[in-house]
Amino acid sequence: MMNAMRTALGIFCWLMLEACAPPQLFQPHIMQDVDTQFDFNVWREAPSTSKGRKVQLGGRIVEAEPTDTGVLIIAEQLPIVEHPAYGPTDQRRRRGVFEFAFLYPGKIESSALEAGNRFIVIGMIQGAKTMMVGGARKSEPYLVARCVHIWKTQDREISDFPTIGADYYPLEENTYCAASLEPETR
Amino acid sequence: MVRHGFITVIAGMIAATCVGTFVGSSHAGELRQDRRGRSTPTLVAQVAGSPTPTSTEQSSKGAATSVESTTLEELLLQKGTITMDDWIRIKSEQEYRQAEREKGIEILKEWKSKVENLPILSDKVNIGMNALQWQYYHQNAHVGEGQSQDNIFIRRSELLFWGKINEYLPRWHALYEFQSTNIATNSSGRQSTTYFRESYIDFRPFPSWAPNLNFIRFGIFRMPFGIFTNTSGGLRDIISSPYLTSVGSGSASGNGTAGTIDFLHERDFFMDVRGKIANRLEYVAGMMNGNNFHANAAQPLSANGPKQFYSQVRLFATDVSWVSFNVIAGESNNANTFINGRGKGAFDRWGIDARYMSKLFPGFMIQGELWQGHDGANSVTVGTLVNGACQGPVPPCTGSGAPGVQRRTWYVLAKYLISDGIFENWEPTLMYEQLDPSTATSNDLYTRTIVGLTYYFENLPPKIHCKFQINYEFRHHQGTGPGTVVPNTDAFAQNAILVQWQIRYM
């Protein structure tokens, strides 16, 4: 009887901990040595200073373009929150420029690359790179992604789902890990 | 005005300081130098917000400017090509243009902040077209003289309004549906009936508890049961509503198999709590009125019917594939409701639903639902107001006298979206469904097979869903019990073809 109660208590505690912990989007070894509290503004000011660092960034897709080496994504950095739903959020108004770019060296289906979709990227900082953004030539802080998790939010908040319009519509999300950099692709 | 006044005061102070400086320090100075000294205050006046420099600082700055940043007009002035008056005029024009530019930028900034705060841009108010559907419908069932087997109409024109006030009120929602088929006549001519459909408020008591305890929802909305009842016409894969929401027509019978059966009604008065645990388990638990959302139409009678508990637990295998368990249990009332085919007494529904969206075979989806449940006794023809409960069709009671029957229904739907080649954006769909009005009665089954083809003009669900659909329905209705047959006017026993063109944009 006591054993059963202990087991039940253990399961309950495990469920509570599991419920409270943020979801693990990436494998633990992907997250090794990754700076999850990376200061984006400092990097934006001086893109070359953090070269070689492994970082985690959240954001929203502004533009995505397939290239010979993968998919080049122009994005707006957004803060990652745990409540009301884990992921990047645009709920607080901010002043400044938060644009950056990253290359995912692999393939991603087109519906995941729609403007407005939210993502969290794990990658290595490469400094700045000049590229065409909205028809204009710009120098953007740039990183190469190892893995990226994309929510197909279409510019809505992650927490808006699954109630969208007059419907129940579960939010589709996928993790992509570059085959050339990471053998495990989920 | 205040800003201009401030600039004038500072400019005046600087001018006075500079004039004093030059008068005191260069008695024998050149006239040109003196004039330049007088012009300096005008330049400094551009930076109205900066602190006023001391006379020493000012004179040294003026000197530095002349040496390090000689402009074209200054060079021309030094060479004697232009006069000091020309120089002053040029400078004045430059300063005027600069001031105008700054003023323009200030106005733009002011407007930007105003525009940013507009409710429509801050997610507080949104407007969308949930579904605008043009439909052609042909039924093989015979119809009365003067009516047509072919119909053309606007099936849905649903305007949706929603928004987020703050973290505690994450959503308000109002849906209005209009249909050309519900245009009613009155003494003043034709009048389009506006249809209230949904209105609710979400309340999140503790934002830091979300998504585990996400919010409490109050109002009238789609039932969180199964898949079809929780999916609006704008996202459905077939044109018709499934039999589980409504089937049959005519008057109720003594064995509970005839008449309209609203096995799962779509909307009601609710209050429920919702959340998601460990990103894998969604839950809903609440209470509903059970009289359907039309119940207020029975005014002055109250819509406050006997309550029913409901719950759904949905377990996700992936982000978009799941299996869920549903229950509704409580008391049914056949008085003053619009779903009184359920009779009076104990009422329950038990259901399981599942959806599989393939990641290995993108574009393929299969889903199904299985429901079973008891109705109360003495069901009444749906939509007929009755005078309370009674056992048997004894006047003035309009009840059917049917016992509380157990009903059962299920369906399976599969579709495949072709994403490349010449058939790109085409989606074949197949659905089979069955509804047994009474599991204790034979020869009463409703069955239907739907073969469909959809073409997507734009397909970015849930935001955009613009499509053209053709459905052919093979319908069969056995009867209303042993030895019965159905007439050729029974629309549920005759095949039909439906063509629909839809626009959805939110």
HADDOCK unambig.tbl for C-alpha pairs under 7 A between the chains (distance, minus, plus):
assign (segid A and resid 18 and name CA) (segid B and resid 278 and name CA) 5.69 0.50 0.50
assign (segid A and resid 19 and name CA) (segid B and resid 212 and name CA) 6.82 0.50 0.50
assign (segid A and resid 19 and name CA) (segid B and resid 277 and name CA) 5.17 0.50 0.50
assign (segid A and resid 19 and name CA) (segid B and resid 278 and name CA) 4.34 0.50 0.50
assign (segid A and resid 23 and name CA) (segid B and resid 279 and name CA) 6.96 0.50 0.50
assign (segid A and resid 83 and name CA) (segid B and resid 207 and name CA) 6.55 0.50 0.50
assign (segid A and resid 83 and name CA) (segid B and resid 208 and name CA) 5.71 0.50 0.50
assign (segid A and resid 83 and name CA) (segid B and resid 210 and name CA) 5.72 0.50 0.50
assign (segid A and resid 83 and name CA) (segid B and resid 211 and name CA) 6.81 0.50 0.50
assign (segid A and resid 84 and name CA) (segid B and resid 207 and name CA) 5.90 0.50 0.50
assign (segid A and resid 84 and name CA) (segid B and resid 208 and name CA) 6.63 0.50 0.50
assign (segid A and resid 84 and name CA) (segid B and resid 210 and name CA) 4.52 0.50 0.50
assign (segid A and resid 84 and name CA) (segid B and resid 211 and name CA) 5.36 0.50 0.50
assign (segid A and resid 85 and name CA) (segid B and resid 210 and name CA) 6.72 0.50 0.50
assign (segid A and resid 85 and name CA) (segid B and resid 211 and name CA) 5.77 0.50 0.50
assign (segid A and resid 164 and name CA) (segid B and resid 462 and name CA) 6.89 0.50 0.50
assign (segid A and resid 165 and name CA) (segid B and resid 130 and name CA) 6.58 0.50 0.50
assign (segid A and resid 166 and name CA) (segid B and resid 232 and name CA) 6.02 0.50 0.50
assign (segid A and resid 167 and name CA) (segid B and resid 230 and name CA) 6.03 0.50 0.50
assign (segid A and resid 167 and name CA) (segid B and resid 231 and name CA) 4.84 0.50 0.50
assign (segid A and resid 167 and name CA) (segid B and resid 232 and name CA) 5.53 0.50 0.50
assign (segid A and resid 168 and name CA) (segid B and resid 230 and name CA) 5.76 0.50 0.50
assign (segid A and resid 168 and name CA) (segid B and resid 231 and name CA) 5.92 0.50 0.50
assign (segid A and resid 169 and name CA) (segid B and resid 462 and name CA) 6.95 0.50 0.50
assign (segid A and resid 170 and name CA) (segid B and resid 320 and name CA) 6.11 0.50 0.50
assign (segid A and resid 171 and name CA) (segid B and resid 319 and name CA) 6.93 0.50 0.50
assign (segid A and resid 172 and name CA) (segid B and resid 319 and name CA) 5.83 0.50 0.50
assign (segid A and resid 172 and name CA) (segid B and resid 320 and name CA) 6.13 0.50 0.50
assign (segid A and resid 173 and name CA) (segid B and resid 319 and name CA) 6.49 0.50 0.50
